[in-house]
């Protein structure tokens, strides 16, 4: 009986570890998309909130120029920067590839605007350190959507996604000019 109890405890620990690993992006250690969507449903639909979408603009350049190991390093460093800047009362995940999603909750309108502006400011001269002392400029496109009453998550994310791609188009246009 005692050995069966120990065996069951170990199985429970293994299950807990597997469940946790299934919710985490292995590279960035952020939540993955599945965990993000699950966690999002646990927030009340009437909270003041903001959805923010990020798409890295030069991951392909980093991969092609410095190799995929440095591309992975670029993703990890940016994930760390976003996590540090995001602060509390948020869910941050790697959607996949070079896209990240952030959801803020329990903030007033002014605080949400400040948080989003601080995220935008990350690109102001910020460098990302890669392996072997290499550095590259931090570049991403970003879009956001805020809600102050009833929250329609799908609508918020569609709006943030549209704004992110609009930002991406504007950045490409400026680079070509």
Secondary structure, 3 states (H helix, E strand, C coil): CHHHHHHHHHHHHHHHHHHHHHCECCCCCCEEHHHHHHHHCCCCCCCCEEEEEEEECCHHHHHHHHCHHHHHHHHHHHHHHHHHHHCCCEEEEEEECCEEEEEEECCCHHHHHHHHHHHHHCCCCCEEECHHHCEEECCEEEEEEEECCCCCHHHHHHHHHHHHHHHHHHHHHHHHC
